[in-house]
Amino acid sequence: MNWLARQIADAIVLSARLLTGAKARWRGCLPSAAPRVYFANHRSHVDFVLIRGCLPPPLRLITRPVAGADYWNASRLRRFIGIDVFNSLLISRCDCREVGDDPVAQMTQAVQEGDSLIVFPEGTRNTTDQALLPFKSGVYHLACACPDIEFVPVWIDNLDRVMPKGEWIPVPLLCTVTFGAPILLQEGEIKDQFLHRCRAALLGFAPSLE
């Protein structure tokens, strides 16, 4: 990351935390430089900014949000913010992927190279009244490829009330980002079991269950 991009990243993170009053709560683990996969509920476009901003500064440099290439490649500015500023791992979300565009392979390579990732298993922003949408299978396949990697649940609370849909002025409420106990893939664990454990870990921090 060049100097200018790093300054912009720090400014965006600081602004987001000031506007939302985001506060980190480490309830099941402590920050670590070891590669991890942070998986979180997804309510807004600034979710990954808040998660990254709640990490100690040295860890921000090795923590990459996983994001849709179609969105971040839509303009030169978005591409600069996504790739240069936040070092995002851009993946294709369409069925016309080229050779080498397998999302799980891309994430596996990043983790094996020492990076941590921020992922949203719901696959898209949740604009419903449900606490969580059904999880996509990508996190399970990544866990199978990297069975020793910790999957850390991260619950973002109050952000949809701090920044209501369609509003530009934040409401003065405290937004919390809670990091839970890491999850490891168990021997012989099938997809539905692993996804259920991950989902239950997130819902454990939700204000009210489905």
KOLKEPA-88132 format. One record per atom (N, C-alpha, C): residue in one letter; chain; atom name; x, y, z. Coordinates in steps of 0.02 Angstrom, whole numbers, padded with zeros to 5 digits. Example, Ala and Ser with C-alpha at 12.3 -4.5 7.8 and 13.67 -1.06 7.14 Angstrom:
BEGIN
['A','A','N',[00660,-00284,00390]]
['A','A','CA',[00615,-00225,00390]]
['A','A','C',[00660,-00165,00390]]
['S','A','N',[00642,-00112,00354]]
['S','A','CA',[00684,-00053,00357]]
['S','A','C',[00645,00002,00394]]
//
This chain:
BEGIN
['M','A','N',[00043,-00060,00000]]
['M','A','CA',[00000,00000,00000]]
['M','A','C',[00044,00062,00000]]
['N','A','N',[00034,00107,-00049]]
['N','A','CA',[00075,00166,-00052]]
['N','A','C',[00053,00216,00002]]
['W','A','N',[00094,00269,00011]]
['W','A','CA',[00082,00316,00065]]
['W','A','C',[00015,00350,00059]]
['L','A','N',[-00002,00374,-00001]]
['L','A','CA',[-00066,00409,-00011]]
['L','A','C',[-00125,00363,00004]]
['A','A','N',[-00124,00302,-00022]]
['A','A','CA',[-00179,00256,-00011]]
['A','A','C',[-00186,00240,00064]]
['R','A','N',[-00130,00234,00098]]
['R','A','CA',[-00134,00219,00170]]
['R','A','C',[-00164,00277,00208]]
['Q','A','N',[-00146,00339,00190]]
['Q','A','CA',[-00175,00397,00223]]
['Q','A','C',[-00250,00401,00211]]
['I','A','N',[-00271,00386,00150]]
['I','A','CA',[-00342,00387,00135]]
['I','A','C',[-00379,00333,00174]]
['A','A','N',[-00350,00274,00179]]
['A','A','CA',[-00380,00219,00217]]
['A','A','C',[-00389,00239,00290]]
['D','A','N',[-00337,00268,00319]]
['D','A','CA',[-00341,00289,00389]]
['D','A','C',[-00395,00343,00399]]
['A','A','N',[-00400,00389,00351]]
['A','A','CA',[-00450,00442,00356]]
['A','A','C',[-00521,00415,00351]]
['I','A','N',[-00531,00367,00306]]
['I','A','CA',[-00598,00337,00299]]
['I','A','C',[-00617,00298,00362]]
['V','A','N',[-00570,00260,00388]]
['V','A','CA',[-00583,00221,00449]]
['V','A','C',[-00599,00267,00507]]
['L','A','N',[-00560,00320,00516]]
['L','A','CA',[-00571,00367,00571]]
['L','A','C',[-00639,00401,00564]]
['S','A','N',[-00656,00422,00503]]
['S','A','CA',[-00720,00455,00491]]
['S','A','C',[-00779,00408,00507]]
['A','A','N',[-00773,00346,00484]]
['A','A','CA',[-00826,00297,00496]]
['A','A','C',[-00836,00284,00570]]
['R','A','N',[-00781,00279,00607]]
['R','A','CA',[-00788,00265,00679]]
['R','A','C',[-00815,00325,00716]]
['L','A','N',[-00797,00385,00695]]
['L','A','CA',[-00823,00445,00728]]
['L','A','C',[-00897,00453,00713]]
['L','A','N',[-00917,00441,00651]]
['L','A','CA',[-00987,00450,00632]]
['L','A','C',[-01033,00399,00664]]
['T','A','N',[-01008,00338,00673]]
['T','A','CA',[-01050,00285,00700]]
['T','A','C',[-01039,00273,00775]]
['G','A','N',[-00987,00302,00803]]
['G','A','CA',[-00970,00288,00872]]
['G','A','C',[-00951,00216,00884]]
['A','A','N',[-00923,00183,00833]]
['A','A','CA',[-00909,00112,00837]]
['A','A','C',[-00860,00095,00893]]
['K','A','N',[-00878,00044,00931]]
['K','A','CA',[-00837,00021,00987]]
['K','A','C',[-00825,-00054,00980]]
['A','A','N',[-00762,-00075,00984]]
['A','A','CA',[-00745,-00146,00978]]
['A','A','C',[-00753,-00181,01045]]
['R','A','N',[-00781,-00242,01042]]
['R','A','CA',[-00788,-00284,01102]]
['R','A','C',[-00759,-00353,01085]]
['W','A','N',[-00706,-00372,01119]]
['W','A','CA',[-00674,-00436,01107]]
['W','A','C',[-00700,-00484,01161]]
['R','A','N',[-00748,-00526,01143]]
['R','A','CA',[-00783,-00568,01190]]
['R','A','C',[-00763,-00642,01187]]
['G','A','N',[-00725,-00661,01138]]
['G','A','CA',[-00707,-00732,01135]]
['G','A','C',[-00636,-00742,01111]]
['C','A','N',[-00602,-00689,01096]]
['C','A','CA',[-00533,-00694,01072]]
['C','A','C',[-00500,-00626,01079]]
['L','A','N',[-00436,-00623,01066]]
['L','A','CA',[-00398,-00561,01065]]
['L','A','C',[-00369,-00551,00996]]
['P','A','N',[-00350,-00489,00979]]
['P','A','CA',[-00320,-00478,00913]]
['P','A','C',[-00258,-00522,00903]]
['S','A','N',[-00248,-00545,00843]]
['S','A','CA',[-00192,-00590,00828]]
['S','A','C',[-00168,-00577,00757]]
['A','A','N',[-00102,-00581,00748]]
['A','A','CA',[-00072,-00573,00682]]
['A','A','C',[-00077,-00637,00640]]
['A','A','N',[-00098,-00691,00670]]
['A','A','CA',[-00105,-00754,00633]]
['A','A','C',[-00163,-00746,00583]]
['P','A','N',[-00157,-00777,00525]]
['P','A','CA',[-00212,-00772,00476]]
['P','A','C',[-00278,-00797,00505]]
['R','A','N',[-00329,-00758,00494]]
['R','A','CA',[-00396,-00774,00517]]
['R','A','C',[-00447,-00757,00464]]
['V','A','N',[-00507,-00784,00471]]
['V','A','CA',[-00563,-00764,00429]]
['V','A','C',[-00616,-00734,00475]]
['Y','A','N',[-00626,-00669,00470]]
['Y','A','CA',[-00678,-00636,00508]]
['Y','A','C',[-00743,-00638,00467]]
['F','A','N',[-00795,-00671,00494]]
['F','A','CA',[-00858,-00674,00457]]
['F','A','C',[-00911,-00636,00496]]
['A','A','N',[-00951,-00595,00461]]
['A','A','CA',[-00995,-00548,00495]]
['A','A','C',[-01063,-00543,00462]]
['N','A','N',[-01111,-00516,00500]]
['N','A','CA',[-01176,-00497,00471]]
['N','A','C',[-01165,-00436,00426]]
['H','A','N',[-01210,-00428,00378]]
['H','A','CA',[-01198,-00378,00326]]
['H','A','C',[-01260,-00333,00317]]
['R','A','N',[-01253,-00271,00341]]
['R','A','CA',[-01310,-00224,00338]]
['R','A','C',[-01296,-00162,00296]]
['S','A','N',[-01232,-00146,00285]]
['S','A','CA',[-01217,-00084,00249]]
['S','A','C',[-01151,-00089,00211]]
['H','A','N',[-01138,-00039,00170]]
['H','A','CA',[-01076,-00038,00131]]
['H','A','C',[-01014,-00021,00174]]
['V','A','N',[-01025,00002,00235]]
['V','A','CA',[-00967,00020,00278]]
['V','A','C',[-00951,-00034,00328]]
['D','A','N',[-00984,-00092,00324]]
['D','A','CA',[-00971,-00146,00372]]
['D','A','C',[-00897,-00165,00375]]
['F','A','N',[-00867,-00177,00317]]
['F','A','CA',[-00797,-00199,00318]]
['F','A','C',[-00751,-00144,00343]]
['V','A','N',[-00770,-00080,00332]]
['V','A','CA',[-00729,-00025,00356]]
['V','A','C',[-00728,-00024,00433]]
['L','A','N',[-00786,-00036,00464]]
['L','A','CA',[-00789,-00037,00537]]
['L','A','C',[-00751,-00096,00566]]
['I','A','N',[-00759,-00155,00535]]
['I','A','CA',[-00723,-00213,00561]]
['I','A','C',[-00648,-00201,00556]]
['R','A','N',[-00626,-00179,00499]]
['R','A','CA',[-00554,-00166,00489]]
['R','A','C',[-00530,-00112,00537]]
['G','A','N',[-00572,-00061,00547]]
['G','A','CA',[-00553,-00006,00591]]
['G','A','C',[-00549,-00024,00664]]
['C','A','N',[-00584,-00078,00684]]
['C','A','CA',[-00582,-00101,00753]]
['C','A','C',[-00521,-00144,00768]]
['L','A','N',[-00483,-00162,00717]]
['L','A','CA',[-00422,-00200,00727]]
['L','A','C',[-00364,-00153,00743]]
['P','A','N',[-00314,-00176,00780]]
['P','A','CA',[-00255,-00135,00791]]
['P','A','C',[-00223,-00115,00724]]
['P','A','N',[-00195,-00055,00718]]
['P','A','CA',[-00168,-00032,00654]]
['P','A','C',[-00123,-00081,00618]]
['P','A','N',[-00076,-00116,00652]]
['P','A','CA',[-00034,-00163,00613]]
['P','A','C',[-00074,-00219,00580]]
['L','A','N',[-00130,-00240,00612]]
['L','A','CA',[-00170,-00294,00583]]
['L','A','C',[-00212,-00271,00525]]
['R','A','N',[-00227,-00207,00522]]
['R','A','CA',[-00267,-00182,00466]]
['R','A','C',[-00231,-00192,00399]]
['L','A','N',[-00165,-00188,00401]]
['L','A','CA',[-00126,-00193,00340]]
['L','A','C',[-00126,-00264,00311]]
['I','A','N',[-00142,-00314,00353]]
['I','A','CA',[-00141,-00383,00329]]
['I','A','C',[-00211,-00413,00329]]
['T','A','N',[-00262,-00371,00336]]
['T','A','CA',[-00331,-00395,00336]]
['T','A','C',[-00368,-00367,00276]]
['R','A','N',[-00391,-00413,00233]]
['R','A','CA',[-00420,-00393,00169]]
['R','A','C',[-00494,-00409,00166]]
['P','A','N',[-00536,-00359,00149]]
['P','A','CA',[-00607,-00374,00138]]
['P','A','C',[-00616,-00412,00073]]
['V','A','N',[-00660,-00462,00074]]
['V','A','CA',[-00677,-00498,00013]]
['V','A','C',[-00740,-00464,-00016]]
['A','A','N',[-00735,-00441,-00078]]
['A','A','CA',[-00789,-00401,-00106]]
['A','A','C',[-00802,-00420,-00178]]
['G','A','N',[-00861,-00400,-00202]]
['G','A','CA',[-00881,-00416,-00270]]
['G','A','C',[-00844,-00374,-00322]]
['A','A','N',[-00813,-00408,-00370]]
['A','A','CA',[-00776,-00373,-00422]]
['A','A','C',[-00821,-00329,-00465]]
['D','A','N',[-00883,-00351,-00475]]
['D','A','CA',[-00929,-00313,-00517]]
['D','A','C',[-00942,-00243,-00489]]
['Y','A','N',[-00946,-00238,-00422]]
['Y','A','CA',[-00958,-00173,-00391]]
['Y','A','C',[-00896,-00129,-00390]]
['W','A','N',[-00840,-00157,-00368]]
['W','A','CA',[-00780,-00117,-00358]]
['W','A','C',[-00742,-00103,-00422]]
['N','A','N',[-00757,-00139,-00475]]
['N','A','CA',[-00725,-00125,-00540]]
['N','A','C',[-00769,-00081,-00585]]
['A','A','N',[-00825,-00057,-00557]]
['A','A','CA',[-00872,-00019,-00597]]
['A','A','C',[-00846,00050,-00618]]
['S','A','N',[-00797,00077,-00582]]
['S','A','CA',[-00769,00142,-00600]]
['S','A','C',[-00697,00145,-00575]]
['R','A','N',[-00659,00192,-00601]]
['R','A','CA',[-00589,00199,-00581]]
['R','A','C',[-00584,00218,-00507]]
['L','A','N',[-00631,00261,-00483]]
['L','A','CA',[-00629,00281,-00413]]
['L','A','C',[-00643,00222,-00367]]
['R','A','N',[-00695,00183,-00384]]
['R','A','CA',[-00710,00125,-00342]]
['R','A','C',[-00652,00076,-00342]]
['R','A','N',[-00622,00066,-00400]]
['R','A','CA',[-00566,00019,-00404]]
['R','A','C',[-00507,00044,-00362]]
['F','A','N',[-00494,00108,-00363]]
['F','A','CA',[-00441,00137,-00322]]
['F','A','C',[-00455,00126,-00248]]
['I','A','N',[-00517,00141,-00226]]
['I','A','CA',[-00535,00132,-00156]]
['I','A','C',[-00532,00057,-00137]]
['G','A','N',[-00560,00015,-00180]]
['G','A','CA',[-00563,-00056,-00163]]
['G','A','C',[-00496,-00090,-00162]]
['I','A','N',[-00456,-00078,-00213]]
['I','A','CA',[-00392,-00114,-00219]]
['I','A','C',[-00334,-00076,-00186]]
['D','A','N',[-00325,-00013,-00205]]
['D','A','CA',[-00267,00024,-00180]]
['D','A','C',[-00274,00045,-00108]]
['V','A','N',[-00334,00068,-00089]]
['V','A','CA',[-00343,00094,-00021]]
['V','A','C',[-00354,00037,00029]]
['F','A','N',[-00399,-00010,00013]]
['F','A','CA',[-00415,-00063,00061]]
['F','A','C',[-00388,-00131,00044]]
['N','A','N',[-00351,-00137,-00011]]
['N','A','CA',[-00320,-00200,-00030]]
['N','A','C',[-00371,-00257,-00031]]
['S','A','N',[-00430,-00243,-00057]]
['S','A','CA',[-00484,-00293,-00059]]
['S','A','C',[-00466,-00351,-00105]]
['L','A','N',[-00492,-00409,-00087]]
['L','A','CA',[-00487,-00467,-00130]]
['L','A','C',[-00551,-00470,-00170]]
['L','A','N',[-00548,-00452,-00233]]
['L','A','CA',[-00607,-00447,-00275]]
['L','A','C',[-00621,-00515,-00308]]
['I','A','N',[-00683,-00537,-00300]]
['I','A','CA',[-00703,-00601,-00328]]
['I','A','C',[-00762,-00591,-00376]]
['S','A','N',[-00766,-00634,-00425]]
['S','A','CA',[-00821,-00631,-00472]]
['S','A','C',[-00883,-00664,-00443]]
['R','A','N',[-00940,-00630,-00450]]
['R','A','CA',[-01003,-00657,-00424]]
['R','A','C',[-01049,-00681,-00480]]
['C','A','N',[-01023,-00683,-00541]]
['C','A','CA',[-01065,-00705,-00597]]
['C','A','C',[-01046,-00776,-00617]]
['D','A','N',[-01085,-00805,-00661]]
['D','A','CA',[-01073,-00874,-00683]]
['D','A','C',[-01024,-00879,-00741]]
['C','A','N',[-00998,-00820,-00762]]
['C','A','CA',[-00954,-00819,-00821]]
['C','A','C',[-00882,-00808,-00800]]
['R','A','N',[-00862,-00841,-00745]]
['R','A','CA',[-00794,-00832,-00720]]
['R','A','C',[-00743,-00861,-00769]]
['E','A','N',[-00686,-00827,-00772]]
['E','A','CA',[-00631,-00852,-00813]]
['E','A','C',[-00590,-00901,-00773]]
['V','A','N',[-00546,-00938,-00807]]
['V','A','CA',[-00502,-00984,-00773]]
['V','A','C',[-00459,-00946,-00723]]
['G','A','N',[-00454,-00971,-00662]]
['G','A','CA',[-00415,-00936,-00611]]
['G','A','C',[-00457,-00891,-00568]]
['D','A','N',[-00522,-00886,-00581]]
['D','A','CA',[-00566,-00841,-00544]]
['D','A','C',[-00607,-00877,-00490]]
['D','A','N',[-00588,-00938,-00473]]
['D','A','CA',[-00625,-00975,-00422]]
['D','A','C',[-00619,-00938,-00355]]
['P','A','N',[-00674,-00915,-00326]]
['P','A','CA',[-00671,-00875,-00264]]
['P','A','C',[-00637,-00912,-00206]]
['V','A','N',[-00652,-00976,-00197]]
['V','A','CA',[-00622,-01013,-00142]]
['V','A','C',[-00547,-01019,-00152]]
['A','A','N',[-00526,-01031,-00213]]
['A','A','CA',[-00454,-01035,-00227]]
['A','A','C',[-00419,-00969,-00214]]
['Q','A','N',[-00452,-00914,-00232]]
['Q','A','CA',[-00424,-00847,-00219]]
['Q','A','C',[-00417,-00834,-00145]]
['M','A','N',[-00469,-00851,-00107]]
['M','A','CA',[-00466,-00840,-00034]]
['M','A','C',[-00416,-00886,-00001]]
['T','A','N',[-00412,-00948,-00024]]
['T','A','CA',[-00364,-00995,00003]]
['T','A','C',[-00293,-00970,-00007]]
['Q','A','N',[-00278,-00946,-00066]]
['Q','A','CA',[-00211,-00920,-00080]]
['Q','A','C',[-00194,-00861,-00035]]
['A','A','N',[-00242,-00816,-00026]]
['A','A','CA',[-00230,-00757,00017]]
['A','A','C',[-00215,-00778,00089]]
['V','A','N',[-00253,-00825,00115]]
['V','A','CA',[-00242,-00848,00184]]
['V','A','C',[-00175,-00884,00190]]
['Q','A','N',[-00160,-00925,00141]]
['Q','A','CA',[-00096,-00962,00143]]
['Q','A','C',[-00036,-00915,00137]]
['E','A','N',[-00047,-00857,00108]]
['E','A','CA',[00007,-00808,00103]]
['E','A','C',[00013,-00764,00165]]
['G','A','N',[-00031,-00775,00214]]
['G','A','CA',[-00025,-00739,00278]]
['G','A','C',[-00076,-00684,00290]]
['D','A','N',[-00123,-00674,00243]]
['D','A','CA',[-00173,-00623,00252]]
['D','A','C',[-00233,-00649,00292]]
['S','A','N',[-00266,-00604,00328]]
['S','A','CA',[-00331,-00618,00357]]
['S','A','C',[-00384,-00591,00310]]
['L','A','N',[-00445,-00618,00315]]
['L','A','CA',[-00498,-00597,00270]]
['L','A','C',[-00560,-00576,00309]]
['I','A','N',[-00599,-00531,00280]]
['I','A','CA',[-00664,-00512,00306]]
['I','A','C',[-00715,-00535,00255]]
['V','A','N',[-00761,-00579,00276]]
['V','A','CA',[-00810,-00606,00230]]
['V','A','C',[-00880,-00597,00259]]
['F','A','N',[-00929,-00598,00215]]
['F','A','CA',[-00999,-00592,00234]]
['F','A','C',[-01036,-00652,00206]]
['P','A','N',[-01047,-00704,00247]]
['P','A','CA',[-01075,-00767,00222]]
['P','A','C',[-01145,-00761,00193]]
['E','A','N',[-01182,-00707,00210]]
['E','A','CA',[-01248,-00699,00181]]
['E','A','C',[-01245,-00686,00106]]
['G','A','N',[-01187,-00662,00083]]
['G','A','CA',[-01177,-00652,00012]]
['G','A','C',[-01200,-00585,-00015]]
['T','A','N',[-01244,-00551,00021]]
['T','A','CA',[-01269,-00486,00001]]
['T','A','C',[-01292,-00449,00063]]
['R','A','N',[-01306,-00385,00056]]
['R','A','CA',[-01330,-00347,00114]]
['R','A','C',[-01400,-00370,00134]]
['N','A','N',[-01409,-00376,00198]]
['N','A','CA',[-01474,-00398,00226]]
['N','A','C',[-01518,-00336,00237]]
['T','A','N',[-01569,-00328,00196]]
['T','A','CA',[-01615,-00271,00203]]
['T','A','C',[-01683,-00294,00229]]
['T','A','N',[-01685,-00355,00255]]
['T','A','CA',[-01748,-00383,00281]]
['T','A','C',[-01752,-00372,00357]]
['D','A','N',[-01807,-00396,00386]]
['D','A','CA',[-01815,-00393,00459]]
['D','A','C',[-01784,-00453,00494]]
['Q','A','N',[-01758,-00500,00456]]
['Q','A','CA',[-01725,-00558,00485]]
['Q','A','C',[-01656,-00538,00513]]
['A','A','N',[-01636,-00572,00567]]
['A','A','CA',[-01571,-00559,00595]]
['A','A','C',[-01515,-00576,00546]]
['L','A','N',[-01523,-00633,00511]]
['L','A','CA',[-01474,-00655,00462]]
['L','A','C',[-01509,-00688,00404]]
['L','A','N',[-01481,-00680,00345]]
['L','A','CA',[-01503,-00718,00287]]
['L','A','C',[-01469,-00786,00287]]
['P','A','N',[-01493,-00834,00248]]
['P','A','CA',[-01458,-00899,00244]]
['P','A','C',[-01386,-00889,00220]]
['F','A','N',[-01342,-00931,00247]]
['F','A','CA',[-01271,-00926,00229]]
['F','A','C',[-01256,-00961,00163]]
['K','A','N',[-01212,-00932,00124]]
['K','A','CA',[-01186,-00965,00065]]
['K','A','C',[-01134,-01017,00087]]
['S','A','N',[-01116,-01060,00042]]
['S','A','CA',[-01072,-01116,00060]]
['S','A','C',[-00998,-01099,00057]]
['G','A','N',[-00980,-01039,00034]]
['G','A','CA',[-00910,-01022,00024]]
['G','A','C',[-00867,-01029,00086]]
['V','A','N',[-00893,-01009,00145]]
['V','A','CA',[-00852,-01013,00206]]
['V','A','C',[-00837,-01086,00223]]
['Y','A','N',[-00884,-01131,00209]]
['Y','A','CA',[-00871,-01202,00222]]
['Y','A','C',[-00816,-01228,00176]]
['H','A','N',[-00820,-01213,00113]]
['H','A','CA',[-00769,-01237,00066]]
['H','A','C',[-00701,-01206,00082]]
['L','A','N',[-00700,-01144,00106]]
['L','A','CA',[-00637,-01113,00126]]
['L','A','C',[-00609,-01149,00188]]
['A','A','N',[-00654,-01166,00235]]
['A','A','CA',[-00632,-01202,00295]]
['A','A','C',[-00604,-01271,00277]]
['C','A','N',[-00634,-01304,00227]]
['C','A','CA',[-00608,-01369,00204]]
['C','A','C',[-00539,-01362,00174]]
['A','A','N',[-00528,-01307,00137]]
['A','A','CA',[-00463,-01296,00105]]
['A','A','C',[-00411,-01274,00156]]
['C','A','N',[-00433,-01241,00210]]
['C','A','CA',[-00387,-01215,00261]]
['C','A','C',[-00413,-01236,00330]]
['P','A','N',[-00410,-01301,00347]]
['P','A','CA',[-00441,-01326,00409]]
['P','A','C',[-00410,-01299,00473]]
['D','A','N',[-00350,-01272,00470]]
['D','A','CA',[-00318,-01247,00531]]
['D','A','C',[-00331,-01172,00542]]
['I','A','N',[-00368,-01140,00498]]
['I','A','CA',[-00380,-01069,00503]]
['I','A','C',[-00440,-01056,00550]]
['E','A','N',[-00432,-01006,00593]]
['E','A','CA',[-00486,-00986,00638]]
['E','A','C',[-00537,-00943,00601]]
['F','A','N',[-00600,-00960,00610]]
['F','A','CA',[-00655,-00919,00584]]
['F','A','C',[-00685,-00881,00643]]
['V','A','N',[-00678,-00815,00642]]
['V','A','CA',[-00699,-00774,00700]]
['V','A','C',[-00766,-00740,00684]]
['P','A','N',[-00819,-00754,00723]]
['P','A','CA',[-00883,-00720,00711]]
['P','A','C',[-00879,-00648,00734]]
['V','A','N',[-00907,-00603,00693]]
['V','A','CA',[-00907,-00532,00709]]
['V','A','C',[-00978,-00505,00700]]
['W','A','N',[-01007,-00481,00754]]
['W','A','CA',[-01075,-00454,00750]]
['W','A','C',[-01073,-00378,00753]]
['I','A','N',[-01101,-00346,00702]]
['I','A','CA',[-01106,-00273,00700]]
['I','A','C',[-01176,-00254,00721]]
['D','A','N',[-01182,-00218,00776]]
['D','A','CA',[-01248,-00202,00804]]
['D','A','C',[-01262,-00127,00800]]
['N','A','N',[-01323,-00111,00782]]
['N','A','CA',[-01350,-00042,00781]]
['N','A','C',[-01331,-00002,00720]]
['L','A','N',[-01291,-00029,00675]]
['L','A','CA',[-01270,00012,00618]]
['L','A','C',[-01329,00032,00574]]
['D','A','N',[-01378,-00013,00567]]
['D','A','CA',[-01435,00004,00525]]
['D','A','C',[-01479,00057,00558]]
['R','A','N',[-01472,00066,00625]]
['R','A','CA',[-01508,00120,00659]]
['R','A','C',[-01467,00184,00661]]
['V','A','N',[-01400,00176,00664]]
['V','A','CA',[-01357,00236,00662]]
['V','A','C',[-01361,00269,00594]]
['M','A','N',[-01361,00227,00541]]
['M','A','CA',[-01365,00252,00473]]
['M','A','C',[-01426,00221,00439]]
['P','A','N',[-01486,00246,00453]]
['P','A','CA',[-01546,00217,00423]]
['P','A','C',[-01544,00220,00347]]
['K','A','N',[-01577,00172,00315]]
['K','A','CA',[-01577,00169,00242]]
['K','A','C',[-01605,00234,00213]]
['G','A','N',[-01569,00263,00165]]
['G','A','CA',[-01591,00324,00133]]
['G','A','C',[-01572,00388,00168]]
['E','A','N',[-01540,00381,00228]]
['E','A','CA',[-01520,00440,00266]]
['E','A','C',[-01444,00451,00260]]
['W','A','N',[-01424,00514,00262]]
['W','A','CA',[-01353,00531,00258]]
['W','A','C',[-01326,00557,00324]]
['I','A','N',[-01369,00577,00370]]
['I','A','CA',[-01347,00604,00434]]
['I','A','C',[-01354,00549,00487]]
['P','A','N',[-01299,00530,00521]]
['P','A','CA',[-01303,00476,00571]]
['P','A','C',[-01346,00495,00631]]
['V','A','N',[-01380,00446,00658]]
['V','A','CA',[-01417,00454,00721]]
['V','A','C',[-01368,00440,00778]]
['P','A','N',[-01367,00481,00830]]
['P','A','CA',[-01318,00472,00884]]
['P','A','C',[-01332,00412,00929]]
['L','A','N',[-01318,00352,00904]]
['L','A','CA',[-01323,00291,00943]]
['L','A','C',[-01256,00255,00939]]
['L','A','N',[-01241,00216,00990]]
['L','A','CA',[-01178,00180,00992]]
['L','A','C',[-01181,00118,00948]]
['C','A','N',[-01133,00111,00903]]
['C','A','CA',[-01127,00051,00861]]
['C','A','C',[-01072,00008,00891]]
['T','A','N',[-01086,-00056,00900]]
['T','A','CA',[-01036,-00101,00929]]
['T','A','C',[-01016,-00154,00878]]
['V','A','N',[-00953,-00174,00881]]
['V','A','CA',[-00926,-00227,00839]]
['V','A','C',[-00898,-00280,00886]]
['T','A','N',[-00933,-00337,00891]]
['T','A','CA',[-00915,-00389,00940]]
['T','A','C',[-00880,-00447,00905]]
['F','A','N',[-00821,-00463,00930]]
['F','A','CA',[-00781,-00519,00904]]
['F','A','C',[-00790,-00579,00951]]
['G','A','N',[-00814,-00635,00924]]
['G','A','CA',[-00829,-00693,00965]]
['G','A','C',[-00773,-00745,00965]]
['A','A','N',[-00787,-00802,00995]]
['A','A','CA',[-00738,-00856,00999]]
['A','A','C',[-00727,-00888,00930]]
['P','A','N',[-00664,-00901,00913]]
['P','A','CA',[-00649,-00931,00848]]
['P','A','C',[-00680,-01000,00839]]
['I','A','N',[-00696,-01015,00777]]
['I','A','CA',[-00725,-01079,00758]]
['I','A','C',[-00676,-01115,00711]]
['L','A','N',[-00665,-01179,00723]]
['L','A','CA',[-00624,-01220,00679]]
['L','A','C',[-00667,-01276,00651]]
['L','A','N',[-00653,-01294,00590]]
['L','A','CA',[-00689,-01350,00559]]
['L','A','C',[-00670,-01414,00596]]
['Q','A','N',[-00721,-01452,00617]]
['Q','A','CA',[-00710,-01514,00652]]
['Q','A','C',[-00702,-01572,00603]]
['E','A','N',[-00665,-01622,00624]]
['E','A','CA',[-00653,-01680,00580]]
['E','A','C',[-00720,-01713,00563]]
['G','A','N',[-00731,-01723,00499]]
['G','A','CA',[-00792,-01755,00476]]
['G','A','C',[-00853,-01711,00474]]
['E','A','N',[-00845,-01647,00491]]
['E','A','CA',[-00903,-01602,00493]]
['E','A','C',[-00927,-01586,00422]]
['I','A','N',[-00991,-01594,00412]]
['I','A','CA',[-01020,-01580,00346]]
['I','A','C',[-01040,-01507,00341]]
['K','A','N',[-01058,-01488,00280]]
['K','A','CA',[-01072,-01417,00266]]
['K','A','C',[-01127,-01388,00311]]
['D','A','N',[-01183,-01421,00314]]
['D','A','CA',[-01240,-01394,00353]]
['D','A','C',[-01222,-01386,00427]]
['Q','A','N',[-01183,-01432,00453]]
['Q','A','CA',[-01164,-01427,00524]]
['Q','A','C',[-01118,-01367,00536]]
['F','A','N',[-01069,-01358,00492]]
['F','A','CA',[-01022,-01303,00500]]
['F','A','C',[-01058,-01236,00492]]
['L','A','N',[-01099,-01230,00441]]
['L','A','CA',[-01135,-01168,00431]]
['L','A','C',[-01183,-01153,00488]]
['H','A','N',[-01213,-01205,00516]]
['H','A','CA',[-01258,-01196,00574]]
['H','A','C',[-01219,-01169,00633]]
['R','A','N',[-01160,-01196,00646]]
['R','A','CA',[-01119,-01172,00702]]
['R','A','C',[-01098,-01099,00692]]
['C','A','N',[-01078,-01083,00631]]
['C','A','CA',[-01058,-01014,00617]]
['C','A','C',[-01117,-00966,00626]]
['R','A','N',[-01174,-00986,00600]]
['R','A','CA',[-01234,-00944,00604]]
['R','A','C',[-01256,-00935,00677]]
['A','A','N',[-01253,-00990,00716]]
['A','A','CA',[-01272,-00987,00786]]
['A','A','C',[-01225,-00942,00826]]
['A','A','N',[-01161,-00943,00807]]
['A','A','CA',[-01112,-00901,00842]]
['A','A','C',[-01128,-00827,00832]]
['L','A','N',[-01148,-00809,00771]]
['L','A','CA',[-01167,-00739,00758]]
['L','A','C',[-01232,-00721,00794]]
['L','A','N',[-01281,-00764,00789]]
['L','A','CA',[-01346,-00750,00819]]
['L','A','C',[-01341,-00745,00896]]
['G','A','N',[-01288,-00775,00923]]
['G','A','CA',[-01279,-00770,00995]]
['G','A','C',[-01266,-00700,01019]]
['F','A','N',[-01244,-00657,00973]]
['F','A','CA',[-01232,-00587,00991]]
['F','A','C',[-01288,-00541,00967]]
['A','A','N',[-01337,-00568,00931]]
['A','A','CA',[-01391,-00527,00905]]
['A','A','C',[-01437,-00504,00962]]
['P','A','N',[-01465,-00445,00956]]
['P','A','CA',[-01511,-00420,01009]]
['P','A','C',[-01571,-00465,01019]]
['S','A','N',[-01596,-00495,00966]]
['S','A','CA',[-01652,-00541,00972]]
['S','A','C',[-01645,-00594,00918]]
['L','A','N',[-01661,-00655,00934]]
['L','A','CA',[-01655,-00710,00887]]
['L','A','C',[-01714,-00712,00841]]
['E','A','N',[-01703,-00746,00783]]
['E','A','CA',[-01758,-00755,00736]]
['E','A','C',[-01812,-00797,00768]]
//
